[in-house]
Amino acid sequence: MSKRRKEPAAPDMAGPAQVYRRLLRYIAPYWKQGVIAVLAMMVAASTETGFAALIKPMVDGSFVDRDPTMIKLVPLALLGIFILRGLSGFIADYGMKWIARNMISTMRGELFARMLKLPTRFYDNHSSGRLLSKMTYDVEQVARAGANTVTVLIRDGFTILFLMAYMVYLSGYLALIFLLIGPILAAIVVRISKRFRRLSRNIQRSVGELAHVAEEAIEGHAVIKTFGAQEHQQQRFERANAYNRRQFMKHAAADAANTPIVQFCAAVALSVIVYLATLDQVLESVTAGSFVSFIAAMLLLMPPLKRLTKVNAALQQGIAAGQSLFALIDEPSEPDTGRRELKRARGAIVYQDVRFAYEPKKGEVLKGVSLTIEPGETVAFVGRSGSGKTTLVNLLPRFYEPLAGGILLDDHPLTEYPLSALRRQIAIVGQQVTLFDDSIAANIAFGRPEAVSEEEIREALRLANALEFVERLPAGLQTQIGENGVLLSGGQRQRLAIARALIKDAPILVLDEATSALDTESERQIQSALDRLIVGRTTLVIAHRLSTIEQADRIVVLDQGEVVEQGRHEELLARGGHYAALHRLQFNQEGHRGAREPA
């Protein structure tokens, strides 16, 4: 049953303060390193004030009074200040980045762990491209807010504080003029912060959309080429790309306007102070060295003020990214409250008046299905597309939960078993085989948490009719098979999937069109391997090609979400009902195709 993917809007889960408080929990384990980094930042900030303060004795002592002691000490003090600044700056920058990368590593681990536990419905509604964007782009925005932003806030904040205190010490009257500009700067920053945060969320969505379109093009490249849809896909990408560019440029415009406005306000204060400093009453109370030192302190204030206005953009991006990440981390996991022990199931399955809908507004996919499957029985499900075959089987490992009714395994509801224990009882071999970019041996041992010997792997490959082709590969069991087994043929991937199911040795087996879309020789080998696999297991087979399930113990015919017939192949043909009609239609189609094949 196909389901339309509907991407929900990202919620604005928390305000800036809540996001930063939550980010601090990730930093808390590294508080000792954080204290050292903050102390180093304070030392680095104090060197700015030390440099400004050094100008006063340099001007008054060296140039005005010609004091020989000052002439010797000032150069040494200047050298010492810059050595101290370099060391403290290195410790502060490296320490904060070390903390930030550890924080991001932990956060990525939490994100990945959460994605492994999210229900299947979540993936129905979220594209993998957008989720990957959260793992890469959004996390890096948090890293910037966690390292660069915090470093600038603390170091430059202390720099401004120390310089302002020194300016007050030199001349409270002149410092008061500069302090009056503070509320104006604060109002500008607050107003622009809201716009930065909104634009940052738009940028995150645009990056996710870009990744989504690119992901579809990469995965569906063969279909795109076959149908000549390159131009259509290019237009889709260009629309997403243009939206991404517009959002970045809006952000850049706000960022570019922010700095000159703040700097202009500071320049106004500087101009007023320079003018006032020339008045007679001020000149009488301030020495030449004090005045030059005061102006130097003001000029030294400009770079940290500029960085603080710049950092606001990164800060708001980090907050928006944090909101996005925490929304994903807080997504509820699959319901898993079962406590009943289950070592190895007998394989008795009962569906009791099961009802299910992917979207209730569109109607039910299963409409009161009741069915009993005995241990070791092979049951095949057939019916037209959309009749509910795959949905019925997907409820067994609890990929979805029924809207009504229930499913029993060995006389107990599925919800009484822990998910891990339940899913250990089930092996799936489907038409779309999922393999991982790893060795053949690792892919086969995938379903077994305990160690698997090479002999066991070889035996599973032999039973799956796969050992011969694996031994012909250059590295044998250690051959890397590429992303999703792209370096193997369809038949080879299917046989590896069967070997993986054999290694797992689960008592319940699900076969979802395991032999479809294969050539005759591959189908023969795989069917032979499947015949060995189903021995002693309760097997549920989803089939479109009726010729593959004629030997099933029972065939269940579904139509529009209901069981309309069930029985053995011969019985159902004799009844002349739904199954007989499907068989007759498929037989006629296959006969027609065979008649058209050249001799």
C-alpha positions as CSV (number, residue, x, y, z in Angstrom):
1,M,0.0,0.0,0.0
2,S,1.6,3.3,-1.1
3,K,1.5,6.2,1.3
4,R,1.8,9.9,0.4
5,R,4.7,11.5,2.2
6,K,3.6,14.7,4.0
7,E,6.3,16.7,5.6
8,P,5.0,18.3,8.7
9,A,6.1,21.9,9.6
10,A,8.9,22.1,12.2
11,P,7.6,23.2,15.5
12,D,9.0,26.2,17.4
13,M,9.5,24.0,20.4
14,A,11.2,26.4,22.8
15,G,12.5,29.9,23.3
16,P,16.2,30.9,23.2
17,A,16.7,30.6,26.9
18,Q,15.2,27.1,27.1
19,V,17.3,25.9,24.1
20,Y,20.6,27.3,25.6
21,R,19.8,25.8,29.0
22,R,19.3,22.4,27.3
23,L,22.6,22.8,25.4
24,L,24.3,23.5,28.7
25,R,23.4,20.0,29.8
26,Y,25.7,18.7,27.0
27,I,28.5,20.9,28.2
28,A,28.1,20.1,31.9
29,P,30.3,16.9,31.8
30,Y,33.2,19.0,30.6
31,W,32.8,21.8,33.2
32,K,36.4,21.5,34.4
33,Q,37.7,22.2,30.9
34,G,35.1,24.9,30.5
35,V,36.3,26.7,33.7
36,I,39.9,26.6,32.4
37,A,38.7,28.0,29.0
38,V,36.7,30.8,30.6
39,L,39.6,31.8,32.9
40,A,41.8,31.9,29.8
41,M,39.3,34.1,28.0
42,M,39.2,36.5,31.0
43,V,43.0,36.7,30.9
44,A,42.9,37.3,27.1
45,A,40.3,40.0,27.7
46,S,42.3,41.7,30.4
47,T,45.3,42.1,28.1
48,E,43.3,44.5,25.9
49,T,42.8,46.7,29.0
50,G,46.5,46.2,29.9
51,F,47.5,47.4,26.5
52,A,45.3,50.6,26.8
53,A,46.6,51.2,30.4
54,L,50.2,50.8,29.2
55,I,49.7,53.8,26.8
56,K,49.3,56.2,29.8
57,P,52.8,55.7,31.3
58,M,54.2,55.4,27.8
59,V,52.9,58.9,26.8
60,D,53.4,60.6,30.2
61,G,56.6,58.9,31.2
62,S,58.4,58.3,27.9
63,F,57.3,61.2,25.8
64,V,56.4,63.9,28.3
65,D,58.5,63.4,31.4
66,R,61.3,61.4,29.6
67,D,61.4,59.0,32.6
68,P,64.3,56.5,31.8
69,T,62.8,53.7,33.9
70,M,59.5,53.9,32.0
71,I,61.4,54.0,28.7
72,K,63.0,50.6,29.6
73,L,59.9,49.0,31.2
74,V,57.2,49.9,28.7
75,P,58.7,47.7,25.8
76,L,59.1,44.8,28.1
77,A,55.6,45.1,29.5
78,L,54.3,45.4,25.9
79,L,56.1,42.2,25.0
80,G,54.8,40.4,28.1
81,I,51.2,41.4,27.4
82,F,51.2,39.9,23.9
83,I,52.9,36.7,25.1
84,L,50.2,36.3,27.7
85,R,47.5,37.2,25.2
86,G,48.7,34.6,22.7
87,L,48.9,31.8,25.3
88,S,45.6,32.5,26.9
89,G,43.9,32.9,23.5
90,F,45.2,29.5,22.4
91,I,44.0,27.8,25.5
92,A,40.6,29.5,25.3
93,D,40.0,28.8,21.6
94,Y,41.2,25.2,21.7
95,G,39.4,24.4,24.9
96,M,36.0,25.8,23.7
97,K,36.3,24.0,20.4
98,W,37.2,20.7,22.1
99,I,34.1,21.0,24.3
100,A,31.9,21.9,21.4
101,R,33.0,19.0,19.3
102,N,32.4,16.6,22.2
103,M,29.0,18.1,22.7
104,I,28.2,17.7,19.0
105,S,29.5,14.1,19.0
106,T,27.1,13.3,21.9
107,M,24.2,15.1,20.3
108,R,24.7,13.3,17.0
109,G,24.8,10.0,18.9
110,E,21.5,10.9,20.6
111,L,20.0,11.8,17.2
112,F,21.1,8.6,15.6
113,A,19.9,6.5,18.6
114,R,16.5,8.3,18.5
115,M,16.1,7.7,14.7
116,L,16.7,4.0,15.3
117,K,13.8,3.9,17.7
118,L,11.3,6.1,15.8
119,P,8.1,4.5,14.6
120,T,7.7,3.7,10.9
121,R,5.0,6.3,10.6
122,F,7.6,9.0,11.3
123,Y,9.6,7.9,8.3
124,D,6.5,7.8,6.2
125,N,6.1,11.6,6.8
126,H,9.8,12.7,6.8
127,S,12.2,12.4,3.9
128,S,15.7,11.0,4.6
129,G,17.3,14.0,2.9
130,R,15.7,16.4,5.5
131,L,16.7,14.1,8.4
132,L,20.3,14.0,7.0
133,S,20.2,17.8,6.9
134,K,19.5,17.9,10.6
135,M,22.4,15.5,11.3
136,T,24.8,17.6,9.3
137,Y,23.8,21.3,8.7
138,D,21.7,21.8,11.8
139,V,24.3,20.2,14.1
140,E,27.1,22.3,12.7
141,Q,25.0,25.5,13.4
142,V,24.8,24.3,17.0
143,A,28.5,23.8,17.0
144,R,29.1,27.4,15.9
145,A,26.7,28.6,18.6
146,G,28.4,26.3,21.1
147,A,32.0,27.2,20.3
148,N,32.6,30.4,18.3
149,T,29.6,32.2,19.7
150,V,30.2,31.4,23.3
151,T,33.9,32.2,22.9
152,V,33.1,35.6,21.4
153,L,30.4,36.3,24.0
154,I,32.6,35.6,27.0
155,R,35.9,36.9,25.7
156,D,34.6,40.0,24.1
157,G,32.1,40.6,26.8
158,F,34.9,40.7,29.4
159,T,37.0,42.8,27.1
160,I,34.3,45.4,26.9
161,L,33.6,45.2,30.7
162,F,37.3,45.7,31.5
163,L,37.8,48.5,29.0
164,M,34.7,50.3,30.2
165,A,35.8,50.0,33.8
166,Y,39.2,51.4,32.9
167,M,37.5,54.3,31.0
168,V,35.4,55.1,34.0
169,Y,38.6,55.0,36.1
170,L,40.3,57.5,33.8
171,S,37.3,59.9,33.4
172,G,33.8,59.1,34.5
173,Y,32.4,62.1,32.7
174,L,33.7,61.0,29.3
175,A,32.7,57.3,30.0
176,L,29.2,58.4,30.8
177,I,28.7,59.6,27.2
178,F,29.8,56.3,25.8
179,L,27.5,54.4,28.3
180,L,24.5,56.3,27.1
181,I,24.7,54.6,23.7
182,G,24.3,51.1,25.4
183,P,20.5,51.0,25.5
184,I,20.3,52.0,21.8
185,L,22.6,49.2,20.9
186,A,20.6,46.7,23.0
187,A,17.3,47.7,21.3
188,I,18.9,47.2,17.9
189,V,20.3,43.8,18.7
190,V,17.0,42.5,20.2
191,R,15.0,43.7,17.2
192,I,17.3,42.1,14.7
193,S,17.6,38.9,16.7
194,K,14.0,37.9,16.0
195,R,14.5,38.4,12.3
196,F,17.8,36.3,12.4
197,R,16.0,33.4,14.1
198,R,13.1,33.4,11.6
199,L,15.5,33.5,8.6
200,S,17.6,30.8,10.2
201,R,14.6,28.4,10.4
202,N,13.8,29.2,6.7
203,I,17.4,28.4,5.8
204,Q,17.2,25.1,7.6
205,R,14.1,24.1,5.7
206,S,15.7,25.2,2.4
207,V,18.8,23.1,3.0
208,G,16.6,20.1,3.9
209,E,14.6,20.6,0.7
210,L,17.8,20.8,-1.4
211,A,19.0,17.5,0.2
212,H,15.7,15.9,-0.4
213,V,15.6,16.8,-4.1
214,A,19.3,15.7,-4.6
215,E,18.6,12.4,-2.7
216,E,15.7,11.6,-5.0
217,A,17.8,12.4,-8.1
218,I,20.7,10.2,-6.9
219,E,18.5,7.2,-5.9
220,G,16.3,7.5,-9.0
221,H,18.9,8.4,-11.6
222,A,18.1,5.4,-13.8
223,V,14.4,6.2,-13.9
224,I,15.2,9.9,-14.6
225,K,17.4,9.0,-17.5
226,T,15.0,6.3,-18.9
227,F,12.1,8.8,-19.0
228,G,14.2,11.7,-20.1
229,A,13.2,13.7,-17.1
230,Q,16.5,15.4,-16.5
231,E,15.1,18.8,-17.3
232,H,12.2,18.4,-15.0
233,Q,14.4,17.3,-12.2
234,Q,16.8,20.2,-12.9
235,Q,13.9,22.6,-12.7
236,R,12.9,21.1,-9.3
237,F,16.4,21.5,-8.0
238,E,16.7,25.1,-9.4
239,R,13.5,26.1,-7.5
240,A,14.8,24.6,-4.3
241,N,18.3,26.1,-4.9
242,A,16.8,29.6,-5.7
243,Y,14.8,29.5,-2.5
244,N,17.9,28.5,-0.5
245,R,19.8,31.4,-2.1
246,R,17.1,33.9,-1.3
247,Q,16.9,32.9,2.3
248,F,20.7,33.1,2.7
249,M,20.8,36.5,1.0
250,K,18.0,37.8,3.3
251,H,20.1,36.6,6.2
252,A,23.2,38.2,4.8
253,A,21.4,41.5,4.3
254,A,20.2,41.6,7.9
255,D,23.7,40.6,9.0
256,A,25.4,43.3,6.8
257,A,23.0,46.0,8.0
258,N,23.4,45.1,11.7
259,T,27.2,45.9,12.0
260,P,27.3,49.4,10.4
261,I,24.3,50.5,12.4
262,V,26.0,49.5,15.7
263,Q,29.3,50.9,14.6
264,F,27.7,54.2,13.6
265,C,26.1,54.5,17.1
266,A,29.6,53.9,18.6
267,A,31.2,56.4,16.2
268,V,28.6,59.1,17.3
269,A,29.7,58.5,20.9
270,L,33.4,58.6,20.0
271,S,32.9,61.9,18.1
272,V,31.1,63.5,21.1
273,I,33.8,62.4,23.4
274,V,36.6,63.7,21.2
275,Y,34.7,67.1,21.1
276,L,34.1,67.2,24.8
277,A,37.7,66.3,25.5
278,T,38.9,69.5,23.9
279,L,36.9,71.7,26.3
280,D,39.0,73.6,28.9
281,Q,37.4,72.1,32.0
282,V,38.1,68.6,30.8
283,L,41.6,69.3,29.6
284,E,42.5,70.6,33.1
285,S,41.5,67.3,34.8
286,V,43.0,64.8,32.2
287,T,46.6,64.4,31.3
288,A,47.8,63.8,27.8
289,G,48.6,60.2,28.6
290,S,45.2,59.7,30.2
291,F,43.4,61.2,27.2
292,V,45.3,59.1,24.7
293,S,44.8,56.0,26.8
294,F,41.1,56.7,27.0
295,I,40.9,57.1,23.2
296,A,42.9,53.9,22.8
297,A,40.5,52.1,25.1
298,M,37.5,53.4,23.0
299,L,39.2,52.2,19.8
300,L,39.9,48.8,21.3
301,L,36.2,48.6,22.1
302,M,35.3,48.7,18.4
303,P,36.5,45.2,17.3
304,P,34.8,43.3,20.2
305,L,31.6,45.4,19.6
306,K,31.8,44.5,15.9
307,R,32.3,40.8,16.7
308,L,29.4,40.9,19.2
309,T,27.1,42.3,16.6
310,K,28.3,39.6,14.1
311,V,27.9,36.8,16.6
312,N,24.2,37.5,17.0
313,A,23.5,36.0,13.6
314,A,25.4,32.8,14.4
315,L,23.7,32.8,17.8
316,Q,20.2,32.9,16.3
317,Q,21.1,30.3,13.8
318,G,22.3,28.0,16.6
319,I,19.1,28.6,18.6
320,A,16.9,27.8,15.6
321,A,19.0,24.7,14.8
322,G,18.8,23.7,18.5
323,Q,15.0,23.9,18.3
324,S,15.0,21.7,15.2
325,L,17.3,19.1,16.7
326,F,15.5,18.9,20.1
327,A,12.2,18.5,18.3
328,L,13.7,15.4,16.7
329,I,15.3,14.2,19.9
330,D,12.0,14.6,21.7
331,E,10.0,12.6,19.1
332,P,8.3,9.7,20.9
333,S,9.9,6.3,20.3
334,E,8.0,3.2,19.3
335,P,5.7,2.1,22.1
336,D,7.6,-0.7,23.9
337,T,6.1,-1.5,27.3
338,G,6.1,-5.3,27.0
339,R,7.7,-7.4,29.7
340,R,6.8,-11.0,28.9
341,E,9.9,-13.2,28.2
342,L,10.1,-14.8,24.8
343,K,13.1,-16.9,24.0
344,R,11.9,-18.8,20.9
345,A,8.3,-18.6,19.8
346,R,6.4,-21.7,18.6
347,G,5.0,-19.5,15.8
348,A,1.3,-19.6,16.5
349,I,-0.2,-16.3,15.1
350,V,-3.8,-15.1,15.5
351,Y,-5.3,-11.9,13.9
352,Q,-8.4,-10.9,15.8
353,D,-10.8,-8.5,14.0
354,V,-7.8,-6.3,13.0
355,R,-8.5,-2.9,11.6
356,F,-6.0,-0.4,10.3
357,A,-5.6,2.9,8.4
358,Y,-2.6,4.9,7.4
359,E,-4.7,8.0,7.3
360,P,-8.2,7.5,8.9
361,K,-9.7,10.2,6.6
362,K,-8.9,8.1,3.6
363,G,-10.5,5.0,4.9
364,E,-9.4,1.7,6.4
365,V,-6.8,-0.5,4.7
366,L,-7.8,-3.6,6.8
367,K,-11.4,-4.0,7.7
368,G,-11.8,-6.5,10.5
369,V,-9.4,-9.3,9.5
370,S,-9.5,-12.4,11.6
371,L,-7.1,-15.3,10.9
372,T,-5.4,-18.1,12.7
373,I,-2.0,-19.5,11.6
374,E,-0.7,-22.7,13.1
375,P,3.0,-23.2,14.1
376,G,5.1,-24.3,11.1
377,E,2.3,-23.5,8.6
378,T,3.1,-21.8,5.3
379,V,0.4,-19.2,4.5
380,A,0.3,-17.2,1.3
381,F,-1.5,-13.9,1.0
382,V,-2.8,-12.9,-2.5
383,G,-5.0,-10.3,-3.9
384,R,-5.0,-7.2,-6.0
385,S,-2.7,-4.3,-5.3
386,G,-4.0,-2.3,-2.4
387,S,-5.9,-5.2,-0.9
388,G,-3.8,-5.0,2.4
389,K,-1.4,-8.0,2.0
390,T,1.8,-6.1,2.9
391,T,0.0,-4.1,5.6
392,L,-1.3,-7.2,7.3
393,V,2.2,-8.7,7.5
394,N,3.8,-5.4,8.6
395,L,1.6,-5.4,11.7
396,L,3.3,-8.6,12.9
397,P,6.7,-7.0,13.8
398,R,4.7,-4.0,15.1
399,F,6.0,-1.6,12.4
400,Y,2.5,-0.2,12.8
401,E,-0.2,-0.6,15.5
402,P,-3.8,-1.7,14.6
403,L,-6.6,0.9,15.1
404,A,-8.7,-1.9,16.5
405,G,-8.5,-5.6,17.2
406,G,-5.3,-7.4,18.2
407,I,-2.7,-9.9,17.2
408,L,-1.5,-12.8,19.3
409,L,1.7,-14.7,19.2
410,D,1.8,-18.0,21.1
411,D,-1.6,-17.0,22.7
412,H,-0.4,-13.6,24.0
413,P,-0.9,-10.1,22.6
414,L,2.2,-8.7,20.7
415,T,2.2,-5.7,23.0
416,E,3.1,-7.9,26.0
417,Y,6.5,-8.7,24.4
418,P,9.4,-6.3,24.3
419,L,10.0,-5.2,20.7
420,S,13.5,-6.6,20.7
421,A,12.3,-10.0,21.8
422,L,9.4,-10.0,19.3
423,R,11.5,-9.0,16.3
424,R,14.1,-11.6,17.2
425,Q,11.4,-14.2,16.2
426,I,10.9,-12.8,12.7
427,A,13.1,-12.9,9.6
428,I,12.1,-11.0,6.4
429,V,13.2,-11.6,2.9
430,G,11.7,-9.1,0.5
431,Q,11.7,-8.0,-3.1
432,Q,13.7,-4.9,-2.2
433,V,16.8,-6.3,-0.4
434,T,18.6,-3.9,1.9
435,L,22.3,-4.5,2.2
436,F,24.9,-2.3,3.8
437,D,28.2,-1.0,2.5
438,D,30.3,-3.6,4.3
439,S,31.7,-7.0,3.6
440,I,29.5,-10.0,2.6
441,A,30.3,-11.7,6.0
442,A,29.2,-8.6,8.0
443,N,25.9,-8.4,6.0
444,I,25.1,-12.1,6.6
445,A,25.9,-11.9,10.3
446,F,23.8,-8.7,10.6
447,G,20.9,-10.5,12.3
448,R,22.8,-12.2,15.0
449,P,23.9,-10.2,18.1
450,E,26.3,-12.9,19.2
451,A,29.5,-13.8,17.3
452,V,29.1,-15.8,14.1
453,S,31.8,-18.2,12.9
454,E,33.1,-18.3,9.4
455,E,31.9,-21.9,9.1
456,E,28.3,-20.9,10.0
457,I,28.4,-18.1,7.4
458,R,29.7,-20.5,4.7
459,E,27.0,-23.1,5.6
460,A,24.3,-20.4,5.3
461,L,25.7,-19.3,2.0
462,R,25.7,-22.9,0.8
463,L,22.0,-23.5,1.8
464,A,21.2,-20.2,0.1
465,N,22.9,-21.3,-3.2
466,A,25.3,-18.4,-2.8
467,L,28.6,-19.9,-1.7
468,E,29.7,-20.6,-5.3
469,F,29.5,-17.0,-6.5
470,V,30.9,-15.6,-3.2
471,E,34.0,-17.8,-3.5
472,R,34.6,-16.5,-7.0
473,L,34.8,-12.9,-5.8
474,P,38.4,-11.5,-5.3
475,A,38.1,-11.1,-1.5
476,G,35.6,-13.9,-0.8
477,L,33.6,-13.3,2.3
478,Q,35.4,-10.0,2.9
479,T,34.4,-8.5,-0.4
480,Q,32.9,-5.0,0.0
481,I,29.5,-5.0,-1.8
482,G,29.0,-1.2,-2.1
483,E,26.0,0.9,-1.1
484,N,22.9,-1.4,-0.8
485,G,24.9,-4.1,-2.6
486,V,25.1,-2.1,-5.9
487,L,28.1,-4.2,-7.0
488,L,26.0,-7.4,-7.0
489,S,23.2,-8.6,-9.3
490,G,19.6,-8.8,-8.1
491,G,19.7,-12.6,-7.8
492,Q,22.9,-12.4,-5.8
493,R,21.5,-9.8,-3.4
494,Q,18.4,-12.0,-2.9
495,R,20.5,-15.1,-2.0
496,L,22.5,-13.0,0.5
497,A,19.3,-12.0,2.1
498,I,18.2,-15.6,2.4
499,A,21.6,-16.5,3.9
500,R,21.1,-13.6,6.4
501,A,17.7,-15.1,7.3
502,L,19.2,-18.6,7.7
503,I,21.9,-17.2,10.1
504,K,19.2,-15.5,12.2
505,D,17.3,-18.8,12.5
506,A,14.0,-17.1,13.5
507,P,10.9,-19.3,14.0
508,I,8.7,-16.9,11.8
509,L,9.6,-16.1,8.2
510,V,8.1,-13.4,6.0
511,L,8.6,-13.6,2.3
512,D,7.6,-10.5,0.4
513,E,7.8,-11.2,-3.4
514,A,11.2,-12.8,-2.8
515,T,11.5,-14.2,-6.3
516,S,9.9,-11.5,-8.4
517,A,11.7,-9.5,-11.1
518,L,14.4,-12.2,-11.5
519,D,15.4,-14.3,-14.5
520,T,14.4,-17.9,-14.7
521,E,17.8,-19.3,-13.5
522,S,18.0,-17.0,-10.5
523,E,14.4,-17.7,-9.6
524,R,15.1,-21.4,-9.7
525,Q,18.1,-21.1,-7.4
526,I,16.3,-18.8,-5.0
527,Q,13.2,-20.9,-4.8
528,S,15.4,-23.9,-4.0
529,A,17.0,-21.9,-1.2
530,L,13.6,-20.7,0.1
531,D,12.3,-24.3,0.2
532,R,15.2,-25.1,2.6
533,L,14.6,-21.9,4.6
534,I,10.9,-22.5,5.4
535,V,11.3,-26.0,6.8
536,G,10.2,-25.9,10.5
537,R,9.2,-22.3,10.4
538,T,5.8,-20.4,10.3
539,T,6.0,-18.7,7.0
540,L,3.9,-15.8,5.7
541,V,4.3,-15.3,1.9
542,I,3.1,-12.2,0.0
543,A,2.8,-13.2,-3.6
544,H,1.6,-11.7,-6.9
545,R,2.9,-14.6,-9.0
546,L,0.5,-17.4,-8.1
547,S,2.7,-20.1,-9.5
548,T,5.1,-19.6,-6.6
549,I,2.6,-20.4,-3.9
550,E,0.8,-23.4,-5.2
551,Q,2.4,-25.7,-2.6
552,A,1.5,-23.4,0.3
553,D,-0.4,-25.1,3.2
554,R,-3.0,-22.4,2.9
555,I,-3.7,-19.4,0.6
556,V,-5.6,-16.4,2.0
557,V,-7.3,-14.1,-0.6
558,L,-7.7,-10.5,0.4
559,D,-9.9,-8.0,-1.4
560,Q,-10.3,-4.3,-0.2
561,G,-9.0,-5.1,3.2
562,E,-11.1,-8.2,3.9
563,V,-10.5,-11.9,3.8
564,V,-12.7,-13.2,1.1
565,E,-11.4,-16.8,0.6
566,Q,-8.9,-19.2,2.1
567,G,-7.8,-22.8,1.4
568,R,-5.4,-24.8,-0.6
569,H,-4.6,-24.1,-4.3
570,E,-6.7,-26.9,-5.7
571,E,-9.7,-26.1,-3.4
572,L,-9.7,-22.4,-4.3
573,L,-9.5,-23.2,-8.1
574,A,-12.4,-25.6,-7.7
575,R,-14.6,-23.0,-6.0
576,G,-14.3,-20.6,-9.0
577,G,-14.2,-17.5,-6.8
578,H,-11.7,-14.6,-6.4
579,Y,-8.6,-16.8,-6.4
580,A,-9.7,-18.7,-9.5
581,A,-10.4,-15.4,-11.3
582,L,-6.9,-14.1,-10.3
583,H,-5.3,-17.3,-11.5
584,R,-7.2,-17.3,-14.8
585,L,-6.3,-13.7,-15.4
586,Q,-2.6,-14.2,-14.6
587,F,-2.5,-17.5,-16.6
588,N,-4.0,-15.8,-19.7
589,Q,-1.5,-12.9,-19.3
590,E,1.5,-15.2,-19.1
591,G,0.2,-17.3,-22.0
592,H,-0.2,-14.2,-24.1
593,R,3.3,-13.0,-23.3
594,G,4.7,-16.5,-24.0
595,A,2.9,-16.5,-27.4
596,R,4.7,-13.3,-28.4
597,E,8.2,-14.5,-27.5
598,P,10.3,-15.3,-30.5
599,A,11.2,-19.0,-30.9
